[in-house]
Amino acid sequence: MKAFEIHTFQSGRWKIDSIFDDKDLALFEAKRMDGSGRYSGVRVVEEAFDEGNKKTSARTIYRGTKAAKSNKEDVRAKLEMRQEAVLQRRRKATREAERRRAQQSKAKKKKETNPYRLISILLLLALIGLGALYALERLRDIL
């Protein structure tokens, strides 16, 4: 069993205007309504009921010119929004990866020993040791 609903777009919502059993009559009436300019959108939805599995399926078989244009614009806008969201996620992931690399590089630099620093510490210890030996030698001579 099939039914054809004419939906009109009013006050920001789709509303069922009328229901037909005949597809041609529903399409004719929808085209007439679309041409009148009274509604900002007109569409015909075909609803089919399958008695075997007791399920209803619906599909739009006609969209008025204003509704079709609006739908195209909506689809394009949604696609642009999705693409922008993907780009933002990629940028964020790239920034995060760069931040992690910088942190790893910083940690790696901290772990590495600087040979100049090590040599400086050894020389300082050697000088302190030599000074201590000299001081002990002088103290032995005095006593």
C-alpha positions in Angstrom: 0.0 0.0 0.0 1.3 3.5 -0.9 0.4 6.9 0.1 1.7 10.3 -1.2 2.0 13.2 1.3 2.4 16.8 0.2 4.5 18.6 2.8 4.8 22.4 2.9 7.5 24.4 4.6 6.0 27.0 6.9 7.4 28.9 9.9 10.6 27.0 9.8 8.9 23.5 9.8 7.7 20.9 7.3 4.0 20.3 7.8 1.7 17.7 6.1 -0.7 19.6 3.9 -2.5 16.7 2.2 -2.4 13.0 1.5 -3.2 11.3 -1.8 -3.5 7.7 -3.0 -2.6 8.7 -6.6 1.0 9.6 -7.4 0.2 11.7 -10.5 -2.5 13.7 -8.7 -0.1 14.4 -5.8 2.7 15.5 -8.1 0.3 17.7 -10.1 -1.0 19.4 -6.9 2.5 19.8 -5.5 3.7 21.5 -8.7 0.7 23.8 -8.6 1.3 24.7 -5.0 5.0 25.3 -5.7 4.2 27.6 -8.6 1.8 29.7 -6.6 4.7 31.1 -4.5 2.6 30.8 -1.3 5.0 28.3 0.4 8.7 28.6 0.7 9.0 24.9 0.1 6.9 22.0 -1.2 7.8 18.3 -1.4 6.0 15.0 -2.0 6.9 12.0 0.2 6.0 8.5 -0.9 5.3 6.2 2.0 5.1 2.5 1.3 3.9 -0.1 3.8 5.1 -3.7 3.4 2.6 -6.0 5.0 5.0 -8.9 4.9 7.5 -7.5 7.4 5.1 -4.7 8.7 7.6 -1.9 8.0 7.0 1.5 6.5 9.5 3.2 4.2 9.4 6.8 3.0 11.2 8.6 0.3 11.0 12.1 -1.2 9.9 11.9 -4.9 9.5 15.6 -5.5 11.1 18.8 -4.2 9.8 22.2 -5.2 12.3 24.6 -6.9 12.8 26.7 -3.7 13.1 23.6 -1.5 15.6 21.9 -4.0 17.7 25.1 -4.1 17.6 25.4 -0.3 18.5 21.7 0.1 21.5 22.1 -2.3 22.7 25.1 -0.3 22.3 23.2 3.0 24.2 20.2 1.7 27.0 22.5 0.4 27.1 24.4 3.7 27.2 21.1 5.7 30.0 19.8 3.4 32.0 23.0 4.0 31.5 22.7 7.7 32.7 19.1 7.7 35.7 20.0 5.7 36.6 22.8 8.0 36.1 20.5 11.0 38.5 18.0 9.5 41.0 20.7 8.8 40.8 22.0 12.3 41.3 18.4 13.7 44.3 18.0 11.5 45.8 21.3 12.5 45.2 20.5 16.2 46.8 17.0 15.7 49.8 18.6 14.0 50.3 21.2 16.7 50.0 18.5 19.3 52.6 16.3 17.5 55.0 19.3 17.3 54.5 20.1 21.0 55.3 16.5 21.9 58.4 16.4 19.7 59.6 19.7 21.3 59.0 18.2 24.8 60.9 15.0 23.8 63.7 17.0 22.3 63.9 19.1 25.5 63.9 15.9 27.7 66.6 14.4 25.5 68.8 17.5 25.8 68.5 17.3 29.6 69.5 13.7 29.7 72.6 14.2 27.5 75.7 15.2 29.4 77.6 18.1 28.2 81.3 17.2 27.8 82.5 20.8 28.5 80.6 20.8 31.8 82.1 17.5 32.8 85.6 18.6 31.9 85.1 21.8 33.9 84.0 19.9 37.0 87.0 17.5 36.8 89.4 20.4 36.5 87.9 22.2 39.5 88.1 19.0 41.5 91.8 18.6 40.5 92.6 22.2 41.5 90.9 21.7 44.8 92.8 18.5 45.4 96.1 20.1 44.5 95.4 23.0 46.7 94.6 20.6 49.6 97.9 18.7 49.0 99.8 21.9 49.0 98.1 23.1 52.2 98.9 19.8 53.9 102.5 19.9 52.8 102.9 23.4 54.2 101.2 22.4 57.4 103.6 19.5 57.8 106.6 21.8 57.4 105.2 24.1 60.1 104.6 21.3 62.6 
